[in-house]
Amino acid sequence: MAKYLGNRPTAVPLTSADIQDGVITAADLGANSVDSSELVDGSIDTSHLGATQVTGAKLNTDVISAQTELASAPADTDEFMVSDAGVLKRIDYSLIKGSTNHFVRTGYFDTAATSISMTDCFSSSYSQYVIYASISNTATDNTFVKLRFLDGSDAVQTNNRNWSIIYTYANSATPTVYTQGEDTASGDFIRLSVGDDINSANTFIIQMTRWGDSGPEAQIKFETASEDWVGTKSQNIMGSARWDSANIYGVNFVNNAGTSITGKGACYGVKYD
């Protein structure tokens, strides 16, 4: 019991200044007795967080969507976070992006004209190309499609060339097989189809190896699916050709009658590295 002489002293509140540093320890605090309102804003920094203490449940759903948008393709050195068998790691974009140079469109056309060209679709960037095309003509019967090559000035070339085709005509249960070809030192086209077949659909797949800007030549393989003028008999055409020129930069499609054709197609460069 406290003892005193005379009057009892006035009670004075206890302040933190009256408490010696280190007198109150964690053991003196009751469970759940300190809440966030007692903490100074910003007083908890990374040094006060234990390793592995931040879990997925602690992240807000806008942890990504609230950030500044990257409105263009990432740079090769931009980094992403991945879980490698449960271990967080970073990885450069260059290691996960899709290939951009193995199959690239180098030319395109979608038009109606008496002559359809794709210019500057060949270069030294690629040695092999694939052309997909569909060409039709409803104006003139008994015509065929010609493939011509363009030089650096977009002029049609005349060169040493040869081509051959073999095709079947579904005119009976046993289709008729035909062959055609040509070898000349002064030609300006490769024949892609046969007469009486350019109606509503001529579909071409043309594969070509171009031996660089300096030549010596281009080797071509092509396939054509077609039909006769009345649209009742299908035709399957396969062919190959050699074009002896050192400066092929584009292609041109035309029919032998010189009448209007309608076409759509694209050229793709292919790399293997």
C-alpha positions in Angstrom: 0.0 0.0 0.0 1.3 3.5 -1.0 2.0 5.8 2.0 2.2 9.6 1.9 2.1 12.5 4.3 -0.6 15.2 4.1 -2.9 15.3 1.0 -2.8 12.6 -1.6 -0.9 13.7 -4.8 -2.9 14.4 -7.9 -2.9 11.5 -10.4 -0.7 12.2 -13.4 -1.1 10.3 -16.7 1.8 8.0 -17.7 3.4 9.0 -21.0 5.9 7.3 -23.2 8.5 9.7 -21.9 8.2 8.2 -18.5 9.0 4.7 -19.8 12.6 3.7 -20.1 13.5 2.2 -23.5 13.3 -1.5 -23.5 11.1 -1.8 -20.5 8.1 -3.0 -22.5 8.8 -6.1 -24.5 6.7 -8.2 -26.9 5.9 -10.5 -24.0 4.2 -7.6 -22.2 1.8 -7.0 -25.1 -1.5 -8.8 -25.2 -2.4 -10.9 -28.2 -3.9 -8.8 -31.0 -3.5 -5.7 -29.0 -1.7 -3.6 -31.7 -3.5 -3.0 -34.9 -2.7 -1.0 -38.1 -4.1 2.2 -36.7 -1.2 2.3 -34.3 1.4 2.2 -37.0 3.0 5.2 -38.6 2.2 5.3 -42.4 5.1 3.8 -44.3 6.7 2.4 -41.2 6.7 -1.1 -42.6 9.2 -1.4 -45.4 10.7 -4.4 -47.2 13.2 -4.9 -44.4 10.3 -5.7 -42.1 8.9 -8.4 -44.4 10.1 -11.9 -44.0 11.2 -13.8 -47.1 8.3 -15.7 -48.9 5.8 -13.9 -46.7 3.9 -12.2 -49.6 1.5 -14.8 -51.2 -0.9 -14.7 -54.0 -3.8 -14.0 -51.6 -2.0 -10.7 -50.7 -2.1 -9.4 -54.3 -5.0 -7.2 -55.5 -6.7 -8.3 -58.8 -5.5 -5.1 -60.5 -1.8 -5.7 -59.8 -1.3 -6.0 -63.6 -4.3 -4.1 -65.1 -3.5 -1.0 -63.0 -0.1 -0.6 -64.5 0.9 1.5 -67.5 -0.1 -0.2 -70.8 2.7 -1.3 -73.2 1.0 -0.4 -76.5 3.5 -2.0 -78.9 5.3 -5.3 -79.2 7.8 -5.9 -76.4 11.5 -5.4 -77.1 13.6 -8.5 -77.2 15.2 -7.6 -73.8 11.8 -7.0 -72.1 11.4 -9.5 -69.3 8.5 -11.7 -68.2 8.1 -13.7 -65.0 7.6 -17.5 -65.2 7.4 -20.3 -62.8 10.1 -22.9 -63.6 8.9 -26.0 -61.8 7.7 -23.8 -59.0 10.7 -21.5 -58.9 10.1 -17.9 -60.1 12.4 -16.8 -62.8 12.6 -14.0 -65.4 12.9 -14.6 -69.1 13.5 -12.3 -72.1 10.8 -11.8 -74.7 13.3 -12.9 -77.4 13.1 -16.4 -76.0 9.3 -16.8 -76.2 8.2 -14.7 -79.1 7.0 -16.4 -82.3 9.2 -16.6 -85.3 8.9 -13.5 -87.6 11.3 -14.5 -90.4 10.6 -18.1 -91.3 7.4 -17.5 -93.3 6.8 -13.9 -94.2 4.4 -12.4 -96.7 6.4 -10.4 -99.3 3.7 -9.6 -101.8 0.0 -9.5 -102.3 -2.7 -8.8 -104.9 -6.5 -8.7 -105.0 -7.6 -7.1 -108.3 -9.2 -7.4 -111.7 -7.2 -6.4 -114.7 -5.8 -7.7 -118.0 -2.4 -8.2 -116.3 -1.9 -8.8 -112.6 1.6 -8.2 -111.0 3.3 -8.6 -107.7 6.4 -6.4 -107.8 9.4 -6.4 -105.5 8.2 -9.6 -103.8 11.6 -11.3 -104.3 14.9 -10.3 -102.6 18.1 -11.7 -101.2 16.4 -12.0 -97.8 14.9 -15.3 -98.8 16.0 -18.0 -101.2 12.8 -19.9 -101.4 9.3 -18.6 -102.0 5.7 -20.0 -102.1 2.9 -18.2 -104.0 -0.7 -19.0 -103.4 -3.1 -17.6 -106.0 -6.6 -18.0 -107.4 -7.4 -16.5 -110.8 -10.6 -16.7 -112.9 -11.9 -15.4 -116.1 -15.5 -15.5 -117.4 -15.0 -13.5 -120.6 -13.0 -15.8 -122.9 -13.2 -19.5 -123.4 -10.2 -21.8 -124.3 -7.6 -19.7 -122.5 -4.8 -20.6 -120.1 -2.9 -18.8 -117.4 0.7 -17.6 -118.0 3.3 -16.9 -115.3 5.8 -14.2 -116.2 8.8 -12.8 -114.3 9.6 -9.1 -113.8 13.0 -7.4 -113.5 14.0 -4.6 -111.2 12.1 -2.1 -113.4 8.9 -4.2 -113.3 9.3 -5.1 -117.0 8.5 -8.6 -118.2 11.6 -10.6 -118.9 12.5 -12.7 -121.9 15.0 -15.4 -121.2 16.1 -18.9 -121.7 13.5 -21.1 -120.0 11.8 -24.5 -120.2 8.7 -25.9 -118.6 6.7 -29.1 -118.6 3.3 -30.0 -117.2 1.3 -33.2 -116.8 -2.4 -33.0 -116.1 -5.5 -35.2 -115.8 -8.9 -34.4 -117.1 -11.9 -36.0 -115.3 -13.9 -36.7 -118.4 -14.7 -40.3 -117.4 -14.2 -42.9 -114.7 -10.7 -43.2 -116.0 -9.3 -39.6 -116.4 -7.4 -38.7 -119.5 -3.7 -37.9 -118.9 -2.1 -35.2 -121.0 1.4 -33.7 -121.2 2.8 -30.4 -122.5 6.1 -28.7 -122.5 8.5 -26.2 -124.1 12.2 -25.4 -124.2 13.3 -22.2 -125.8 16.1 -19.7 -125.5 13.7 -16.7 -125.9 10.5 -17.1 -123.9 8.6 -14.8 -121.6 6.2 -17.1 -119.8 5.7 -20.4 -118.0 2.3 -22.1 -118.7 0.4 -22.8 -115.5 -2.8 -24.3 -116.9 -4.3 -25.8 -120.0 -6.8 -24.4 -122.5 -10.6 -24.5 -122.0 -10.1 -24.4 -118.2 -10.2 -20.8 -117.0 -13.7 -20.4 -115.7 -14.6 -19.8 -112.0 -11.6 -21.3 -110.3 -7.9 -21.8 -111.0 -6.0 -22.4 -107.7 -2.3 -22.3 -107.9 0.5 -23.2 -105.5 3.8 -22.2 -106.9 7.1 -23.1 -105.1 10.2 -21.3 -106.3 13.9 -21.4 -105.4 15.6 -18.1 -106.3 19.4 -18.3 -106.2 20.0 -14.7 -104.9 20.1 -11.4 -106.8 23.0 -12.5 -108.9 21.4 -15.7 -110.1 22.1 -18.0 -111.9 18.4 -19.1 -112.2 15.1 -19.9 -110.6 13.6 -23.3 -110.3 9.9 -23.6 -110.1 7.4 -26.3 -109.1 3.7 -25.7 -109.3 0.3 -27.3 -108.8 -3.0 -26.2 -110.3 -6.6 -27.2 -109.6 -9.0 -26.1 -112.3 -12.1 -26.9 -114.3 -13.3 -26.7 -117.8 -15.3 -23.8 -119.2 -18.7 -25.2 -118.3 -17.6 -26.0 -114.8 -18.3 -29.7 -114.9 -14.9 -31.4 -115.4 -12.1 -31.0 -112.9 -8.5 -30.8 -114.0 -5.3 -31.5 -111.9 -2.1 -30.0 -113.2 1.5 -30.5 -112.0 4.5 -28.9 -113.5 8.0 -27.7 -113.1 10.1 -25.1 -114.8 13.5 -23.4 -115.0 14.0 -19.7 -115.6 17.5 -18.6 -116.5 17.8 -15.1 -115.1 19.8 -13.4 -112.4 17.4 -10.5 -111.6 13.9 -11.8 -110.8 12.1 -9.3 -108.5 8.4 -9.9 -109.2 5.8 -12.0 -111.0 3.0 -11.3 -113.4 -0.2 -13.3 -114.3 -1.9 -13.0 -117.6 -4.0 -15.2 -119.9 -3.0 -15.9 -123.4 -6.0 -14.0 -124.9 -5.0 -10.8 -123.1 -8.5 -10.4 -121.7 -9.5 -9.3 -118.2 -8.8 -11.7 -115.3 -9.7 -11.6 -111.6 -7.2 -12.7 -109.0 -6.2 -12.8 -105.4 -2.9 -14.2 -104.1 0.1 -13.7 -101.9 3.8 -14.5 -102.0 5.7 -15.7 -98.9 9.4 -15.9 -98.3 10.7 -19.0 -96.5 13.8 -19.4 -94.2 15.1 -22.5 -92.6 17.4 -21.1 -90.0 
